[in-house]
Amino acid sequence: MSTTVKTGPAIPAGPVRGLSLRRPLGDRAFALLALAAGLVVLVILVLIAVTMTQQSTSWFSSEGWSGVFSTDWDPAHGKLGAMAFVYGTVITSIIAIAISFPVSVGVALLLTEVVPRRVAQPIVYVIDLLAVVPSVVWGLWGFLILVPWLQTIYAHIASAVNGIWILGNLFGFLNGNYVSGASFFTCGLILAIMITPIVTSLSREVIATVPATDKEGAYALGATRWEMIRGSVWPHSQTGIVGATLLGLGRAMGETIAAALVIGSSPTITSHLFTPGYSMPSVIANQFGESSGVFRAALIGMGVLLFLLTIIVNLVARAVVERNARRMRGTA
């Protein structure tokens, strides 16, 4: 004979706040320390933006937005347009990413998915060493070795594509027969060499976190190695790879000494990539010591523009990543 035991209503769990108050002292101290660290970063970021903006207000007020984004740069005559430097920064960064991204991702996949560990480990050590080489070393190497060597190669390429639509405008001769080893393309190439080890190392770490079960499942379904990478590795790691690429892009956009040595120091806007140019970081480094008044404010204002440009790039990239993530969730 069975008996039924009646019990009273279940007692509701206590509030989450009560549980959080009973956390150990070490957990609460760590939470406060992490919060303080995050706030310090935000405060420093705001202070940098406010201070630099205040120091550059005379340039914005005297030139106006039309003057700020004009192509005239002649400090001796009070012409302080920054558009040529914005153009140079964007073009060299695009060249750097266009060269670095496929190489970095390819090497990261090679080290994680193709070659054995005993072969990959020495290559990883070399890549990590290349990532910490000072930028001035890259710049001097580019100026002393690459610039004279590339000028001859540029001349051959320009003569081959001169007159061809698009290719002639990008790589052909400027003003008849002029190309320069110190140019937009050389600067982009040096920046690509500089950021490739960084993007490769971070991408390799991200790809290495892909669960082995996902890859083994793809192989079990009959996928080839390329299909496994496309279907299992890339969806899992694309957000991290985009983040690594953005870090490299930020390094390329803000690089100063290496860019100043190989870009040619000519504030011009042209579609010909084998001609000298200028970028915002390099003009700040080259001319800040001799500047004063509105000229000095203009150089500081270029730092503000570079700051805004990096924020815009990060926001656009974040939107692209979120869009891809929603699309992947929709197709899953």
CORGI-V839926 format. One record per residue. SS is DSSP state (hx for helix, st for strand, lp for the rest). BURIAL is 1 if it has 24 or more other ideal C-beta (glycine too) atoms within 12 Angstrom, else 0. Layout:
SS_BURIAL / SS_BURIAL
//
This chain:
lp_0 / lp_0 / lp_0 / lp_0 / lp_0 / lp_0 / lp_0 / lp_0 / lp_0 / lp_0 / lp_0 / lp_0 / lp_0 / lp_0 / lp_0 / hx_0 / hx_0 / hx_0 / hx_0 / hx_0 / hx_0 / lp_0 / lp_0 / lp_0 / hx_0 / hx_0 / hx_0 / hx_0 / hx_0 / hx_0 / hx_0 / hx_0 / hx_0 / hx_0 / hx_0 / hx_0 / hx_0 / hx_0 / hx_0 / hx_0 / hx_0 / hx_0 / hx_0 / hx_0 / hx_0 / hx_0 / hx_0 / hx_0 / hx_0 / hx_0 / hx_0 / hx_1 / hx_0 / hx_0 / hx_1 / lp_1 / hx_0 / hx_0 / hx_1 / hx_1 / hx_0 / hx_0 / hx_1 / hx_0 / hx_0 / hx_0 / hx_0 / hx_1 / lp_1 / lp_1 / lp_0 / lp_1 / st_1 / st_0 / hx_1 / hx_0 / hx_0 / lp_0 / st_0 / st_1 / lp_1 / lp_1 / hx_1 / hx_1 / hx_1 / hx_1 / hx_1 / hx_1 / hx_1 / hx_1 / hx_1 / hx_1 / hx_1 / hx_1 / hx_1 / hx_1 / hx_1 / hx_1 / hx_1 / hx_1 / hx_1 / hx_0 / hx_1 / hx_1 / hx_1 / hx_0 / hx_1 / hx_1 / hx_1 / hx_1 / hx_1 / hx_1 / hx_1 / hx_0 / lp_0 / lp_0 / hx_0 / hx_0 / hx_0 / hx_1 / hx_0 / hx_0 / hx_1 / hx_1 / hx_0 / hx_0 / hx_1 / hx_0 / hx_0 / hx_1 / hx_1 / lp_0 / lp_0 / lp_0 / hx_1 / hx_0 / hx_0 / hx_1 / hx_1 / hx_0 / hx_1 / hx_1 / hx_1 / hx_0 / hx_0 / hx_1 / hx_1 / hx_0 / hx_0 / hx_1 / hx_1 / hx_0 / hx_0 / hx_1 / hx_1 / hx_0 / hx_1 / hx_1 / hx_0 / hx_0 / hx_0 / lp_1 / lp_0 / lp_0 / lp_0 / lp_0 / hx_0 / hx_0 / hx_0 / hx_1 / hx_1 / lp_1 / lp_1 / st_1 / lp_0 / lp_0 / lp_0 / st_0 / lp_1 / lp_1 / lp_1 / lp_1 / lp_1 / hx_1 / hx_1 / hx_1 / hx_1 / hx_1 / hx_1 / hx_1 / hx_1 / hx_1 / hx_1 / hx_1 / hx_1 / hx_1 / hx_1 / hx_1 / hx_1 / hx_1 / hx_1 / hx_1 / hx_1 / hx_1 / hx_0 / hx_1 / hx_1 / lp_1 / lp_0 / lp_1 / lp_0 / hx_0 / hx_0 / hx_0 / hx_1 / hx_0 / hx_0 / hx_1 / hx_0 / hx_0 / lp_0 / lp_0 / lp_0 / lp_0 / hx_0 / hx_0 / hx_0 / hx_1 / hx_1 / hx_0 / hx_1 / hx_1 / hx_1 / hx_1 / hx_1 / hx_1 / hx_1 / hx_1 / hx_1 / hx_1 / hx_1 / hx_1 / hx_1 / hx_1 / hx_1 / hx_1 / hx_1 / hx_1 / hx_1 / hx_1 / hx_1 / hx_1 / hx_1 / hx_1 / lp_1 / lp_1 / hx_1 / hx_1 / hx_1 / hx_1 / hx_1 / hx_1 / lp_1 / st_1 / lp_1 / lp_1 / lp_1 / lp_1 / lp_1 / lp_1 / lp_0 / lp_1 / lp_1 / lp_1 / lp_1 / lp_1 / st_1 / lp_1 / lp_1 / hx_1 / hx_1 / hx_1 / hx_1 / hx_1 / hx_1 / hx_1 / hx_1 / lp_1 / lp_0 / lp_0 / lp_1 / lp_0 / hx_0 / hx_1 / hx_1 / hx_1 / hx_1 / hx_1 / hx_1 / hx_1 / hx_1 / hx_1 / hx_1 / hx_1 / hx_1 / hx_1 / hx_1 / hx_1 / hx_1 / hx_1 / hx_0 / hx_0 / hx_1 / hx_0 / hx_0 / hx_0 / hx_1 / hx_0 / hx_0 / hx_0 / hx_1 / hx_0 / hx_0 / hx_0 / hx_0 / hx_0 / hx_0 / hx_0 / hx_0 / hx_0 / hx_0 / lp_0
//
